[in-house]
Amino acid sequence: MDYKTILLGIIGDSAAGKTTLTRGIVELLGQENVTAICSDDYHKYNRKQRKEYGITALNPACNYIDIMEQHFLALKRGKPILKPNYNHSTGDFDPPTYIKPKRFVIIEGLLGAHTQKLRDLLDVIVYLDPPESLRAEWKVQRDTAKRGYTREQVLAALKAREEDSEAYIRTQKKYADFIVRFYPKRKKTSDARLNAKIAMNPAQPSEEFNEIIETITKAFEGYPCEREGGIPCLSISLEKWHGQPMEILDIHGEIGEDMTEQLKTMLGEALEKKNVYLNMDKVGLFIKEDVPMLSFPLALAQLTITYFLMQNLAKIAEEAKSTVS
């Protein structure tokens, strides 16, 4: 098939952290190599119409899923699209944008993996799965600061959308190659110190990755995190996650800079052997209340996803080579 780009889908409910994860992956791959778009731009109705019709933006019937499928296919083939633009501030539509895909296309949004056709076009699917209490907190922070809502309005909207969240958004989790969960160890944990759990489909080529994790955990055995009830800063294990066997990478929120830098170095060197070079300068950065902050677990989550994305790229290239020969 005439596929020229690699498509990464980052799926999750509203305020699950999709844009933050995407931003770091774009930086790793290089902005010159990535086209990032939002599938939520494909809403059929503006905010006023949704209220009149009694439908939420999470409902597939409120979105042009068929146009999404056409545009995903065009992007996959390296062809430009005229993408719609939904303005979250005004609740209405802005003029469309001409989008020309680069080597990688990242598609973030609510329903990017809703149909089999969409899923077949995505090379890697990531689902963001924070605890609902944390997602609600993030949504209140974002929508009151950037979208003009009151806290009461945001909480009411979350309640009204819960049925559709369960029916249409969370069901996509079972199709994910990676499920990423940031979660607090205790109630007042800073966003910069959230723990991260990354569930990886065993079908992903992970032998080299596992060896790197094992090397680092041995080198940093007895690191400060070990003092907290014997919990290691970094560990990997095979467990069931939502009923499926997955390899689980656990990253403690208090993981330090030394261990983080060592993992970044080793993963970077592994990719350099495949002639892949990542820009790690801005990995792990996020903005909270207009203040730039750094999270080591976020940095490692972004790097892990990118590492496996590049592994998939190498696998796709090898398969294409075999087909030609």
C-alpha positions, 0 to 999 in steps of 0.5 A: 500500500502507498503509505508514506507517513507514520500515524500516532493516535493519542486518545483520551477523554477531555483534559486527560493530558493528550496535548501535553504528551503530544507536545513532548513527542513533537519536540523529541522527533523535531517540529520539522518532522511532525504534523500534529492535528486534533480530531476534535476539530471534526465536530458536526455541531457548534456549542450552541447547536449541541445544547439545542440538540441535547448531544455531547461532543463525545458522541460519535453522532456529533462528529464527522467520523467518515471525514476523519477516516478519509483524512486519516487515509489521505495523511497516511498516503502523504497527501494534504487535507483541508482540516476543519477547525473547532474553536474551544474558546468560542464554541464555534468553527474557524476557517479550515486549515490546509495541512500537508503531512510530514514524516510523522502525523500525531492525531490527538483527540476523543474519538481517533480510534473509534472505528476499525478503519481509523484504528487500521490507519494508526501505526501506534495507539496511545490511550491516556487513562488518569484517575477520574478525580485527577482528570476532573481537577485538570479539566477545572484548571484548564477550562476556568483559566482558558475557556471562560467557565466557572468551576461549577459549570465544568463539574456539571459538564463532566457529570452530564458527559459521564454516560458518553465517556463510558460508552464511547471514549473509554471503550477505545482503551482496549485497542491501545498499544500503550495505556498511560496513567499518571496518578498521585501517590497521595492527595496533595501530590504536585503534578510534577511528582505524579507517578506514571504507569505505562501498560505496553502491549506485549506485541511491541518489540520490547526485548531491548527496552526491557534490558535497558530498564533492567540495567538501570534498575540494577545500577540505581538499586537502593536509590532514595525511592526505595525508602518509601515502603520498598517501592523502586523508582523504576520497574517493569513487570508482566501483569493483567491490565483491564483484563489483558496481559500487558508489560507494565512500566512503573515510574515513581513520581520521585524519580531523580534527575540522575536516573532519568538522564541515564535512561534518556541516554541509553534509549537515545544511544539505542536509537542512534544505532538505528540512525535515529536522533532525538531532541531531548532538550524540552522533554517533560515540560508542561505548563501549569497556571502559565508557569513552566514545570518539569516532570521526570515521569512525563519525560520518560513517558514521552520518551518511551512512546517515541522509542516504540514509535521508532521501533515500529517505523524500523519494523515497517521499513523492514517489512516493506523491504522484504515485500519489494525483494 
